[in-house]
């Protein structure tokens, strides 16, 4: 966790490394094993560090791939909550890896991509044909773009210059999945244009932890209706929305708004395995919507 080559290259926050080493030393001292000076020396070095406003987090996927992200250490940074990875993004990625056929060789649009965890995980494990990351906050879009590149992907139109290059993950090993076409789009649900909608044409729409504010719900449902209307083939996309239920009133308001505009929904059964470490097991769920 601390001295692993991946964490040396992309270090977690100083606070995390300090807490981890402190607990590890306590456990080591409770045994009869010989004292390891390297543990104390490493902790001493970390105690001298100043806490940065940014850190790296490395997430191991069930396939053995790794997603490395640069994140804010603060929940709110730059006037947005989009610079950290939220539990529903992990939950949706876990479900996606178990249901990769939903995404394989299809065009996927993610609404509110944040700093990119879910999308990068899907691109590494589910082989989509095209993946469109979208958000609207300029700081989030900047960090999202950096994280996509950090994980060895090339964005359009940059990809035209790298058609034959093999993708390299942050761990420096060549990956064996087909590289999808990746796009980052600035998408404001309230002012999206007809041209933007016609250009998207997703087969699958996903979002994680975007249903947290009652004011956003009507904009989201309107956006979904527009995406269903502006279809070249008139075939509606599949839609999956993941969220952590922090406030049951907001959750029920979202369901009521869906009913009001005639969008059908069903709860996706919980998946079997937890691949990622949660501080507290989240009360997360996924709704499939029928638009």
C-alpha positions in Angstrom: 0.0 0.0 0.0 2.8 2.5 0.9 5.9 1.0 -0.7 4.3 -0.8 -3.6 5.8 0.6 -6.9 2.4 1.8 -8.0 1.9 3.8 -4.8 5.4 5.2 -4.9 4.8 6.5 -8.4 1.2 7.7 -7.6 1.1 8.2 -3.8 -2.1 8.3 -1.8 -2.6 11.2 0.5 -0.1 11.8 3.3 -2.8 11.4 5.9 -3.8 8.0 4.5 -0.2 6.7 4.3 0.4 8.0 7.9 -2.7 6.3 9.3 -1.9 3.1 7.4 1.7 2.9 8.6 0.7 3.7 12.2 -1.8 0.8 12.3 0.7 -1.5 10.5 3.4 -0.7 13.1 1.0 -1.3 16.0 0.1 -4.7 14.6 3.7 -5.6 13.9 4.7 -4.5 17.5 2.0 -6.8 18.9 3.8 -9.8 17.5 7.1 -11.4 18.4 8.5 -10.6 14.9 11.8 -8.7 14.7 11.5 -4.9 14.4 11.5 -3.6 10.9 13.4 -0.3 10.7 12.0 0.4 7.2 8.5 0.9 8.6 9.7 3.6 11.1 11.9 5.3 8.6 9.1 5.5 6.1 6.7 6.9 8.7 9.2 9.5 9.7 9.6 10.6 6.1 5.8 10.9 5.7 5.5 12.9 9.0 7.8 15.5 7.4 5.5 15.9 4.4 3.0 18.7 4.0 -0.5 17.6 3.2 -1.3 18.4 -0.5 -4.7 19.4 -1.8 -4.5 16.6 -4.3 -3.6 12.9 -4.0 -3.7 9.7 -6.1 -6.0 6.8 -5.5 -5.4 3.4 -7.1 -8.3 1.1 -7.6 -7.7 -2.6 -8.5 -10.4 -4.0 -10.7 -11.7 -7.6 -10.6 -9.9 -8.3 -13.9 -6.5 -7.3 -12.4 -6.5 -4.0 -14.2 -5.8 -0.8 -12.2 -7.5 2.6 -12.4 -5.3 5.4 -11.1 -6.9 8.8 -10.4 -5.7 12.2 -9.3 -8.3 13.4 -6.8 -9.0 16.3 -4.5 -8.5 15.5 -0.8 -11.4 17.8 0.0 -15.0 16.7 -0.7 -15.8 20.2 -2.0 -13.1 21.9 -4.0 -13.2 24.6 -6.6 -16.9 25.1 -5.9 -17.8 21.6 -6.9 -18.2 18.1 -5.4 -17.0 16.5 -8.7 -13.3 16.3 -8.0 -13.6 13.1 -5.8 -14.9 9.6 -6.4 -18.2 8.8 -4.8 -19.4 5.4 -3.6 -22.1 5.1 -6.3 -19.4 5.3 -9.0 -17.7 2.3 -7.4 -21.0 0.5 -7.1 -21.9 1.1 -10.8 -18.4 0.0 -11.9 -18.8 -3.3 -9.9 -22.1 -3.9 -11.6 -20.7 -3.1 -15.0 -17.9 -5.6 -14.7 -20.4 -8.3 -13.9 -22.7 -7.2 -16.8 -20.1 -6.3 -19.4 -22.4 -7.5 -22.3 -24.5 -4.4 -21.7 -21.5 -2.2 -22.8 -19.5 -4.4 -25.1 -19.2 -2.9 -28.7 -21.8 -0.2 -27.9 -21.8 3.6 -27.6 -22.0 4.6 -24.0 -22.8 8.1 -22.7 -22.0 8.9 -19.1 -23.8 11.9 -17.6 -21.9 13.6 -14.8 -18.7 11.7 -15.2 -16.8 13.6 -12.5 -13.1 12.6 -12.5 -13.7 9.5 -14.5 -13.6 6.4 -12.3 -16.7 4.6 -13.7 -15.9 5.3 -17.3 -12.3 4.4 -17.1 -13.2 1.1 -15.4 -15.8 0.3 -18.0 -13.3 1.1 -20.8 -10.8 -1.2 -19.2 -13.1 -4.1 -18.6 -16.2 -4.0 -20.9 -14.8 -3.1 -24.4 -17.3 -0.4 -25.5 -17.1 0.8 -29.1 -17.3 4.5 -28.0 -17.4 6.0 -24.6 -18.5 9.6 -24.1 -17.6 11.1 -20.8 -19.6 14.3 -20.0 -19.7 17.0 -17.3 -20.1 20.8 -17.3 -17.7 22.2 -14.6 -14.5 23.4 -16.2 -12.3 22.1 -13.3 -13.9 18.7 -13.4 -13.5 18.5 -17.2 -9.8 19.4 -16.9 -9.2 16.8 -14.2 -11.3 14.2 -16.0 -9.2 14.6 -19.2 -5.9 14.3 -17.2 -7.1 11.1 -15.5 -8.2 9.5 -18.8 -4.7 10.2 -20.2 -3.1 9.0 -16.9 -4.7 5.6 -17.5 -3.1 5.3 -21.0 -6.1 6.3 -23.1 -6.0 8.7 -26.0 -8.9 11.1 -26.6 -10.5 12.0 -29.9 -9.2 13.7 -32.0 -5.8 12.9 -30.5 -6.5 9.2 -31.3 -6.0 9.8 -35.1 -2.3 10.3 -34.3 -2.1 7.1 -32.2 -4.1 4.6 -34.1 -1.5 1.8 -33.9 -0.2 2.5 -30.4 -0.9 0.0 -27.7 -2.6 1.3 -24.5 -0.4 1.5 -21.4 -2.0 1.5 -18.0 -0.5 3.5 -15.1 1.3 0.4 -13.9 3.3 0.5 -17.2 2.1 -2.9 -18.5 0.4 -3.2 -21.9 -3.3 -3.9 -21.6 -5.0 -6.6 -23.8 -8.4 -5.0 -24.3 -9.5 -3.3 -27.5 -9.1 0.5 -27.1 -12.5 2.2 -27.6 -13.0 5.6 -29.0 -13.0 8.1 -26.1 -14.6 11.5 -26.1 -14.9 14.2 -23.4 -18.0 16.4 -23.8 -19.0 19.6 -22.0 -22.7 19.0 -21.5 -25.0 21.3 -19.6 -28.4 19.5 -19.2 -30.2 22.8 -19.1 -28.9 24.3 -22.3 -28.0 21.2 -24.4 -28.5 21.9 -28.1 -30.3 19.7 -30.7 -27.0 19.3 -32.6 -25.3 17.9 -29.5 -28.1 15.5 -28.9 -28.1 14.3 -32.5 -24.3 13.8 -32.4 -24.4 11.7 -29.3 -26.7 8.8 -30.3 -25.8 6.5 -27.3 -26.9 2.9 -27.1 -26.4 3.0 -23.3 -26.7 6.0 -20.9 -25.3 5.8 -17.3 -24.8 8.1 -14.4 -23.6 7.8 -10.8 -24.5 10.0 -7.9 -26.1 12.7 -9.9 -29.4 12.4 -8.0 -28.4 14.2 -4.8 -30.2 17.6 -5.1 -34.0 18.0 -5.8 -33.2 20.9 -8.2 -31.2 18.6 -10.4 -33.8 16.0 -10.8 -36.1 17.8 -13.2 -33.1 18.8 -15.4 -32.0 15.1 -15.5 -35.4 13.8 -16.5 -35.7 16.4 -19.2 -32.3 15.5 -20.5 -33.2 11.8 -20.7 -36.4 12.7 -22.5 -34.4 14.7 -25.1 -31.9 11.9 -25.6 -34.8 9.6 -26.3 -36.4 12.0 -28.7 -33.4 12.8 -30.9 -32.7 9.3 -32.1 -31.7 8.5 -35.7 -33.1 4.9 -35.4 -35.9 5.7 -32.9 -34.7 2.9 -30.7 -34.5 4.1 -27.1 -31.2 3.7 -25.3 -30.8 1.6 -22.2 -30.4 3.8 -19.1 -28.9 2.9 -15.7 -28.7 5.4 -12.9 -26.7 4.5 -9.7 -26.9 6.5 -6.5 -26.3 6.3 -2.8 -29.5 6.8 -0.8 -28.6 9.5 1.7 -32.0 11.1 1.8 -35.0 8.9 1.2 -37.1 12.0 0.3 -34.8 12.8 -2.6 -34.9 9.2 -3.7 -38.7 9.1 -3.7 -38.8 12.5 -5.4 -36.8 11.2 -8.2 -39.1 8.2 -8.6 -42.1 10.4 -8.5 -40.6 12.7 -11.2 -40.0 9.7 -13.4 -43.6 8.5 -12.9 -44.8 12.1 -13.7 -43.1 12.3 -17.1 -43.8 8.7 -18.0 -40.4 7.2 -17.6 -40.6 3.6 -16.4 -38.1 2.2 -13.9 -37.1 -0.9 -12.0 -34.5 -1.6 -9.3 -31.6 -3.7 -10.5 -30.9 -6.5 -8.0 -27.8 -6.0 -5.9 -24.6 -7.6 -7.4 -22.9 -10.4 -5.6 -19.4 -9.1 -4.8 -17.8 -5.9 -3.4 -14.6 -5.4 -5.3 -13.6 -2.1 -3.7 -12.9 -1.1 -0.1 -15.7 1.1 1.3 -15.3 3.1 4.6 -18.9 2.1 5.3 -20.9 -0.2 3.0 -23.0 2.3 1.0 -26.7 2.2 0.8 -26.4 2.3 -3.0 -28.8 1.1 -5.7 -29.1 1.1 -9.5 -32.3 1.9 -11.3 -32.9 0.9 -14.9 -35.0 3.5 -16.7 -37.2 3.0 -19.7 -37.4 6.2 -21.8 
